[in-house]
Amino acid sequence: MGNKFRLGVLGSGKGSNFVAIADAIAAGKIPAEVAIVLSDVESAGILTRASERKIPAHFIPPGKFRTKLDEDAKRAFIGALQMVQVDLIVLAGFMRVLKGEFLRAFEGRIVNIHPSLLPSFPGLEAWKQALDHGVKLTGCTVHFVDAGVDSGAIIGQQAVPVLDHDTPEMLHHRIRAAEHELYPKCIAAIARGEISVVGRRVLGKKP
Ligand code: GRF
């Protein structure tokens, strides 16, 4: 399989972060390759975006639960990722919480992007939470995934202003643009071995 750093990307939505990562790889900004893209949503744009780039892309039925994978699905996701020997799992808008066996199988090797400056506004629709709370600055956070929700060690953050006339959609759009800058930079730092983790602190050359 060669010795390139291999990414497994998981997403449930349109895949704009995946596209930013794939474009950064193509531009030589991340020393890695996307080995596989998996989705729990059959019609997810991320699968189409991956197929267009000739990257293996598969829908895996998530099973009977709404916010997590059932046992069969969990095993299918783990198996697919191990089969292609991924070094890092990149969650790019994956809308299910990963638990137990999945976290153990890839311990310390799963990252996520969240549309707020954590620890503010974990959970769903973080841009709307920020708007409702009235903060003047929000942004996005790339973090390692642990057993909690949006609670793992923080790798990088990028701030985004909240403007007076913002609607939730406008703010989410501005945050997404920041995500597309931040996520590739964080993945590049990991792929280059430039960071280390000491407790909750991620040290080294990172955004
Ligand atoms: C992003 O806003 C990300 O922060 C959140 O889900 C969204 C994914 O968007 N976790 P996309 O599918 O990458 O366009």
py3Dmol code that shows the C-alpha trace and the ligand (Angstrom):
import py3Dmol

protein = """\
ATOM      1  CA  MET A   1       0.000   0.000   0.000  1.00  0.00           C
ATOM      2  CA  GLY A   2       3.014   2.285  -0.095  1.00  0.00           C
ATOM      3  CA  ASN A   3       4.101   4.430   2.825  1.00  0.00           C
ATOM      4  CA  LYS A   4       1.953   7.504   2.354  1.00  0.00           C
ATOM      5  CA  PHE A   5      -0.051   8.678   5.364  1.00  0.00           C
ATOM      6  CA  ARG A   6      -3.534   7.325   4.749  1.00  0.00           C
ATOM      7  CA  LEU A   7      -6.787   9.082   5.617  1.00  0.00           C
ATOM      8  CA  GLY A   8     -10.218   7.530   6.065  1.00  0.00           C
ATOM      9  CA  VAL A   9     -12.869  10.256   5.779  1.00  0.00           C
ATOM     10  CA  LEU A  10     -16.352   9.848   7.286  1.00  0.00           C
ATOM     11  CA  GLY A  11     -19.196  12.234   6.439  1.00  0.00           C
ATOM     12  CA  SER A  12     -22.969  12.449   6.322  1.00  0.00           C
ATOM     13  CA  GLY A  13     -23.462  15.636   4.315  1.00  0.00           C
ATOM     14  CA  LYS A  14     -22.399  17.615   1.314  1.00  0.00           C
ATOM     15  CA  GLY A  15     -18.693  17.080   1.778  1.00  0.00           C
ATOM     16  CA  SER A  16     -17.292  20.599   1.455  1.00  0.00           C
ATOM     17  CA  ASN A  17     -14.618  19.845   4.087  1.00  0.00           C
ATOM     18  CA  PHE A  18     -13.684  16.649   2.255  1.00  0.00           C
ATOM     19  CA  VAL A  19     -13.289  18.693  -0.945  1.00  0.00           C
ATOM     20  CA  ALA A  20     -11.044  21.212   0.845  1.00  0.00           C
ATOM     21  CA  ILE A  21      -8.888  18.347   2.156  1.00  0.00           C
ATOM     22  CA  ALA A  22      -8.735  16.569  -1.224  1.00  0.00           C
ATOM     23  CA  ASP A  23      -7.835  19.858  -2.959  1.00  0.00           C
ATOM     24  CA  ALA A  24      -5.101  20.560  -0.382  1.00  0.00           C
ATOM     25  CA  ILE A  25      -3.653  17.079  -0.979  1.00  0.00           C
ATOM     26  CA  ALA A  26      -3.766  17.635  -4.753  1.00  0.00           C
ATOM     27  CA  ALA A  27      -1.965  20.974  -4.265  1.00  0.00           C
ATOM     28  CA  GLY A  28       0.798  19.227  -2.303  1.00  0.00           C
ATOM     29  CA  LYS A  29      -0.149  20.903   0.988  1.00  0.00           C
ATOM     30  CA  ILE A  30      -0.881  17.660   2.904  1.00  0.00           C
ATOM     31  CA  PRO A  31       1.563  14.727   2.605  1.00  0.00           C
ATOM     32  CA  ALA A  32      -1.223  12.127   2.627  1.00  0.00           C
ATOM     33  CA  GLU A  33      -3.805  10.371   0.503  1.00  0.00           C
ATOM     34  CA  VAL A  34      -7.491   9.682   1.059  1.00  0.00           C
ATOM     35  CA  ALA A  35      -7.728   5.889   1.146  1.00  0.00           C
ATOM     36  CA  ILE A  36     -11.486   5.689   1.582  1.00  0.00           C
ATOM     37  CA  VAL A  37     -14.617   7.782   2.154  1.00  0.00           C
ATOM     38  CA  LEU A  38     -17.520   6.281   4.110  1.00  0.00           C
ATOM     39  CA  SER A  39     -20.994   7.617   4.772  1.00  0.00           C
ATOM     40  CA  ASP A  40     -24.011   6.594   6.815  1.00  0.00           C
ATOM     41  CA  VAL A  41     -26.243   8.469   4.328  1.00  0.00           C
ATOM     42  CA  GLU A  42     -26.740   6.845   0.942  1.00  0.00           C
ATOM     43  CA  SER A  43     -27.396  10.105  -0.909  1.00  0.00           C
ATOM     44  CA  ALA A  44     -24.655  12.138   0.820  1.00  0.00           C
ATOM     45  CA  GLY A  45     -22.839  14.554  -1.453  1.00  0.00           C
ATOM     46  CA  ILE A  46     -19.533  13.526   0.091  1.00  0.00           C
ATOM     47  CA  LEU A  47     -19.803  10.130  -1.676  1.00  0.00           C
ATOM     48  CA  THR A  48     -20.345  11.809  -5.040  1.00  0.00           C
ATOM     49  CA  ARG A  49     -17.478  14.254  -4.453  1.00  0.00           C
ATOM     50  CA  ALA A  50     -15.175  11.310  -3.624  1.00  0.00           C
ATOM     51  CA  SER A  51     -16.269   9.200  -6.604  1.00  0.00           C
ATOM     52  CA  GLU A  52     -15.636  12.172  -8.917  1.00  0.00           C
ATOM     53  CA  ARG A  53     -12.052  12.100  -7.643  1.00  0.00           C
ATOM     54  CA  LYS A  54     -11.761   8.309  -8.148  1.00  0.00           C
ATOM     55  CA  ILE A  55     -11.514   7.769  -4.391  1.00  0.00           C
ATOM     56  CA  PRO A  56     -13.224   4.595  -3.091  1.00  0.00           C
ATOM     57  CA  ALA A  57     -16.511   5.729  -1.518  1.00  0.00           C
ATOM     58  CA  HIS A  58     -19.100   3.566   0.215  1.00  0.00           C
ATOM     59  CA  PHE A  59     -22.425   3.899   1.957  1.00  0.00           C
ATOM     60  CA  ILE A  60     -22.684   1.698   5.042  1.00  0.00           C
ATOM     61  CA  PRO A  61     -26.210   1.420   6.495  1.00  0.00           C
ATOM     62  CA  PRO A  62     -26.056   2.775  10.077  1.00  0.00           C
ATOM     63  CA  GLY A  63     -28.720   0.479  11.530  1.00  0.00           C
ATOM     64  CA  LYS A  64     -31.650   1.188  13.771  1.00  0.00           C
ATOM     65  CA  PHE A  65     -30.396   4.084  15.900  1.00  0.00           C
ATOM     66  CA  ARG A  66     -30.641   7.773  15.036  1.00  0.00           C
ATOM     67  CA  THR A  67     -27.494   9.205  16.629  1.00  0.00           C
ATOM     68  CA  LYS A  68     -25.071   6.266  16.768  1.00  0.00           C
ATOM     69  CA  LEU A  69     -24.103   3.184  14.743  1.00  0.00           C
ATOM     70  CA  ASP A  70     -25.570  -0.186  15.705  1.00  0.00           C
ATOM     71  CA  GLU A  71     -23.224  -3.132  16.365  1.00  0.00           C
ATOM     72  CA  ASP A  72     -23.261  -4.484  12.791  1.00  0.00           C
ATOM     73  CA  ALA A  73     -22.698  -1.040  11.329  1.00  0.00           C
ATOM     74  CA  LYS A  74     -19.885  -0.310  13.783  1.00  0.00           C
ATOM     75  CA  ARG A  75     -18.140  -3.520  12.761  1.00  0.00           C
ATOM     76  CA  ALA A  76     -18.646  -2.743   9.076  1.00  0.00           C
ATOM     77  CA  PHE A  77     -17.131   0.760   9.465  1.00  0.00           C
ATOM     78  CA  ILE A  78     -14.170  -0.569  11.475  1.00  0.00           C
ATOM     79  CA  GLY A  79     -13.588  -3.397   8.984  1.00  0.00           C
ATOM     80  CA  ALA A  80     -13.668  -1.100   5.951  1.00  0.00           C
ATOM     81  CA  LEU A  81     -11.192   1.325   7.558  1.00  0.00           C
ATOM     82  CA  GLN A  82      -8.819  -1.418   8.761  1.00  0.00           C
ATOM     83  CA  MET A  83      -8.926  -3.129   5.371  1.00  0.00           C
ATOM     84  CA  VAL A  84      -7.299  -0.117   3.716  1.00  0.00           C
ATOM     85  CA  GLN A  85      -4.958   0.493   6.672  1.00  0.00           C
ATOM     86  CA  VAL A  86      -5.853   4.075   7.510  1.00  0.00           C
ATOM     87  CA  ASP A  87      -3.475   6.081   9.707  1.00  0.00           C
ATOM     88  CA  LEU A  88      -6.008   8.772  10.622  1.00  0.00           C
ATOM     89  CA  ILE A  89      -9.784   8.936  10.628  1.00  0.00           C
ATOM     90  CA  VAL A  90     -11.113  12.330   9.615  1.00  0.00           C
ATOM     91  CA  LEU A  91     -14.687  13.120  10.603  1.00  0.00           C
ATOM     92  CA  ALA A  92     -16.028  15.683   8.144  1.00  0.00           C
ATOM     93  CA  GLY A  93     -19.640  16.315   9.052  1.00  0.00           C
ATOM     94  CA  PHE A  94     -20.267  12.765  10.319  1.00  0.00           C
ATOM     95  CA  MET A  95     -23.512  13.067  12.253  1.00  0.00           C
ATOM     96  CA  ARG A  96     -23.241  10.038  14.547  1.00  0.00           C
ATOM     97  CA  VAL A  97     -21.429   9.715  17.852  1.00  0.00           C
ATOM     98  CA  LEU A  98     -18.646   7.115  17.761  1.00  0.00           C
ATOM     99  CA  LYS A  99     -18.348   4.923  20.814  1.00  0.00           C
ATOM    100  CA  GLY A 100     -16.590   2.013  22.535  1.00  0.00           C
ATOM    101  CA  GLU A 101     -15.165  -0.469  20.111  1.00  0.00           C
ATOM    102  CA  PHE A 102     -14.709   2.123  17.362  1.00  0.00           C
ATOM    103  CA  LEU A 103     -12.737   4.471  19.623  1.00  0.00           C
ATOM    104  CA  ARG A 104     -10.600   1.589  20.925  1.00  0.00           C
ATOM    105  CA  ALA A 105      -9.846   0.356  17.395  1.00  0.00           C
ATOM    106  CA  PHE A 106      -8.427   3.767  16.394  1.00  0.00           C
ATOM    107  CA  GLU A 107      -7.371   5.265  19.716  1.00  0.00           C
ATOM    108  CA  GLY A 108      -5.832   8.724  19.371  1.00  0.00           C
ATOM    109  CA  ARG A 109      -6.242   8.535  15.606  1.00  0.00           C
ATOM    110  CA  ILE A 110      -9.648  10.157  15.069  1.00  0.00           C
ATOM    111  CA  VAL A 111     -10.115  13.886  14.455  1.00  0.00           C
ATOM    112  CA  ASN A 112     -13.231  16.015  14.045  1.00  0.00           C
ATOM    113  CA  ILE A 113     -14.123  19.549  13.029  1.00  0.00           C
ATOM    114  CA  HIS A 114     -16.740  21.418  14.996  1.00  0.00           C
ATOM    115  CA  PRO A 115     -18.335  24.748  13.977  1.00  0.00           C
ATOM    116  CA  SER A 116     -17.627  26.721  17.171  1.00  0.00           C
ATOM    117  CA  LEU A 117     -14.735  27.717  19.394  1.00  0.00           C
ATOM    118  CA  LEU A 118     -14.912  24.780  21.813  1.00  0.00           C
ATOM    119  CA  PRO A 119     -15.609  24.342  24.665  1.00  0.00           C
ATOM    120  CA  SER A 120     -18.352  26.854  23.806  1.00  0.00           C
ATOM    121  CA  PHE A 121     -21.353  25.429  21.998  1.00  0.00           C
ATOM    122  CA  PRO A 122     -20.740  21.689  21.639  1.00  0.00           C
ATOM    123  CA  GLY A 123     -23.471  19.631  19.986  1.00  0.00           C
ATOM    124  CA  LEU A 124     -25.822  20.385  17.129  1.00  0.00           C
ATOM    125  CA  GLU A 125     -26.153  23.656  15.158  1.00  0.00           C
ATOM    126  CA  ALA A 126     -23.328  25.344  17.025  1.00  0.00           C
ATOM    127  CA  TRP A 127     -23.543  28.414  14.771  1.00  0.00           C
ATOM    128  CA  LYS A 128     -27.171  28.881  15.822  1.00  0.00           C
ATOM    129  CA  GLN A 129     -26.233  28.430  19.487  1.00  0.00           C
ATOM    130  CA  ALA A 130     -23.579  31.150  19.074  1.00  0.00           C
ATOM    131  CA  LEU A 131     -26.043  33.523  17.412  1.00  0.00           C
ATOM    132  CA  ASP A 132     -28.721  32.906  20.055  1.00  0.00           C
ATOM    133  CA  HIS A 133     -26.201  33.459  22.857  1.00  0.00           C
ATOM    134  CA  GLY A 134     -25.064  36.750  21.358  1.00  0.00           C
ATOM    135  CA  VAL A 135     -21.318  36.114  21.236  1.00  0.00           C
ATOM    136  CA  LYS A 136     -19.411  38.452  18.915  1.00  0.00           C
ATOM    137  CA  LEU A 137     -16.736  35.907  18.010  1.00  0.00           C
ATOM    138  CA  THR A 138     -17.181  32.268  17.162  1.00  0.00           C
ATOM    139  CA  GLY A 139     -15.309  30.003  14.771  1.00  0.00           C
ATOM    140  CA  CYS A 140     -14.277  26.405  14.299  1.00  0.00           C
ATOM    141  CA  THR A 141     -12.234  23.846  16.194  1.00  0.00           C
ATOM    142  CA  VAL A 142     -10.329  20.755  15.068  1.00  0.00           C
ATOM    143  CA  HIS A 143      -9.979  18.270  17.916  1.00  0.00           C
ATOM    144  CA  PHE A 144      -9.190  14.660  18.697  1.00  0.00           C
ATOM    145  CA  VAL A 145     -12.233  12.517  19.320  1.00  0.00           C
ATOM    146  CA  ASP A 146     -12.753  11.002  22.759  1.00  0.00           C
ATOM    147  CA  ALA A 147     -15.742   9.345  24.410  1.00  0.00           C
ATOM    148  CA  GLY A 148     -17.552  12.650  24.979  1.00  0.00           C
ATOM    149  CA  VAL A 149     -19.345  14.938  22.552  1.00  0.00           C
ATOM    150  CA  ASP A 150     -16.946  17.502  20.999  1.00  0.00           C
ATOM    151  CA  SER A 151     -14.775  17.202  24.118  1.00  0.00           C
ATOM    152  CA  GLY A 152     -11.377  15.851  22.977  1.00  0.00           C
ATOM    153  CA  ALA A 153      -8.004  17.627  22.999  1.00  0.00           C
ATOM    154  CA  ILE A 154      -7.971  20.711  20.778  1.00  0.00           C
ATOM    155  CA  ILE A 155      -5.577  20.708  17.812  1.00  0.00           C
ATOM    156  CA  GLY A 156      -6.411  24.045  16.184  1.00  0.00           C
ATOM    157  CA  GLN A 157      -8.958  26.848  16.185  1.00  0.00           C
ATOM    158  CA  GLN A 158      -9.882  29.677  13.833  1.00  0.00           C
ATOM    159  CA  ALA A 159     -12.017  32.641  14.877  1.00  0.00           C
ATOM    160  CA  VAL A 160     -14.905  34.090  12.850  1.00  0.00           C
ATOM    161  CA  PRO A 161     -16.775  37.326  13.673  1.00  0.00           C
ATOM    162  CA  VAL A 162     -20.526  37.356  14.282  1.00  0.00           C
ATOM    163  CA  LEU A 163     -22.063  40.301  12.421  1.00  0.00           C
ATOM    164  CA  ASP A 164     -25.203  42.248  13.353  1.00  0.00           C
ATOM    165  CA  HIS A 165     -27.181  41.252  10.272  1.00  0.00           C
ATOM    166  CA  ASP A 166     -26.210  37.561  10.406  1.00  0.00           C
ATOM    167  CA  THR A 167     -28.776  34.832   9.890  1.00  0.00           C
ATOM    168  CA  PRO A 168     -27.848  31.298  11.026  1.00  0.00           C
ATOM    169  CA  GLU A 169     -27.162  30.425   7.381  1.00  0.00           C
ATOM    170  CA  MET A 170     -24.861  33.413   6.819  1.00  0.00           C
ATOM    171  CA  LEU A 171     -22.878  32.655   9.964  1.00  0.00           C
ATOM    172  CA  HIS A 172     -22.611  28.931   9.138  1.00  0.00           C
ATOM    173  CA  HIS A 173     -21.392  29.876   5.651  1.00  0.00           C
ATOM    174  CA  ARG A 174     -18.634  32.091   7.117  1.00  0.00           C
ATOM    175  CA  ILE A 175     -17.631  29.394   9.604  1.00  0.00           C
ATOM    176  CA  ARG A 176     -17.499  26.789   6.819  1.00  0.00           C
ATOM    177  CA  ALA A 177     -15.028  28.958   4.884  1.00  0.00           C
ATOM    178  CA  ALA A 178     -12.808  29.030   8.004  1.00  0.00           C
ATOM    179  CA  GLU A 179     -13.159  25.247   8.375  1.00  0.00           C
ATOM    180  CA  HIS A 180     -11.882  24.789   4.827  1.00  0.00           C
ATOM    181  CA  GLU A 181      -8.690  26.658   5.793  1.00  0.00           C
ATOM    182  CA  LEU A 182      -8.179  25.156   9.244  1.00  0.00           C
ATOM    183  CA  TYR A 183      -8.875  21.444   8.678  1.00  0.00           C
ATOM    184  CA  PRO A 184      -6.273  20.872   5.928  1.00  0.00           C
ATOM    185  CA  LYS A 185      -3.628  22.709   8.012  1.00  0.00           C
ATOM    186  CA  CYS A 186      -4.311  20.545  11.081  1.00  0.00           C
ATOM    187  CA  ILE A 187      -4.277  17.309   9.072  1.00  0.00           C
ATOM    188  CA  ALA A 188      -1.011  18.342   7.422  1.00  0.00           C
ATOM    189  CA  ALA A 189       0.573  18.941  10.844  1.00  0.00           C
ATOM    190  CA  ILE A 190      -0.516  15.472  11.998  1.00  0.00           C
ATOM    191  CA  ALA A 191       0.630  13.774   8.781  1.00  0.00           C
ATOM    192  CA  ARG A 192       4.041  15.445   9.093  1.00  0.00           C
ATOM    193  CA  GLY A 193       4.354  14.266  12.705  1.00  0.00           C
ATOM    194  CA  GLU A 194       4.647  17.861  13.902  1.00  0.00           C
ATOM    195  CA  ILE A 195       2.401  17.622  16.945  1.00  0.00           C
ATOM    196  CA  SER A 196       2.402  15.745  20.237  1.00  0.00           C
ATOM    197  CA  VAL A 197      -0.289  15.346  22.861  1.00  0.00           C
ATOM    198  CA  VAL A 198       0.380  15.933  26.561  1.00  0.00           C
ATOM    199  CA  GLY A 199      -2.799  15.437  28.546  1.00  0.00           C
ATOM    200  CA  ARG A 200      -5.332  17.803  27.016  1.00  0.00           C
ATOM    201  CA  ARG A 201      -2.683  19.947  25.377  1.00  0.00           C
ATOM    202  CA  VAL A 202      -1.704  19.441  21.759  1.00  0.00           C
ATOM    203  CA  LEU A 203       1.792  20.839  21.318  1.00  0.00           C
ATOM    204  CA  GLY A 204       4.001  21.576  18.349  1.00  0.00           C
ATOM    205  CA  LYS A 205       3.704  23.217  14.974  1.00  0.00           C
ATOM    206  CA  LYS A 206      -0.004  23.653  14.401  1.00  0.00           C
ATOM    207  CA  PRO A 207      -2.429  26.362  13.308  1.00  0.00           C
TER     208      PRO A 207
END
"""
ligand_1 = """\
14
GRF
C -19.475 21.412 9.047
O -20.080 22.606 9.412
C -18.788 20.792 10.245
O -18.303 21.710 11.162
C -19.899 19.995 10.872
O -20.620 19.493 9.787
C -20.472 20.346 8.654
C -19.984 19.511 7.511
O -20.090 20.150 6.283
N -19.337 19.006 11.768
P -19.520 19.457 4.955
O -20.289 18.147 4.744
O -18.060 19.238 5.119
O -19.854 20.446 3.869
"""
view = py3Dmol.view(width=600, height=400)
view.addModel(protein, "pdb")
view.setStyle({"model": 0}, {"cartoon": {"style": "trace"}})
view.addModel(ligand_1, "xyz")
view.setStyle({"model": 1}, {"stick": {}})
view.zoomTo()
view.show()
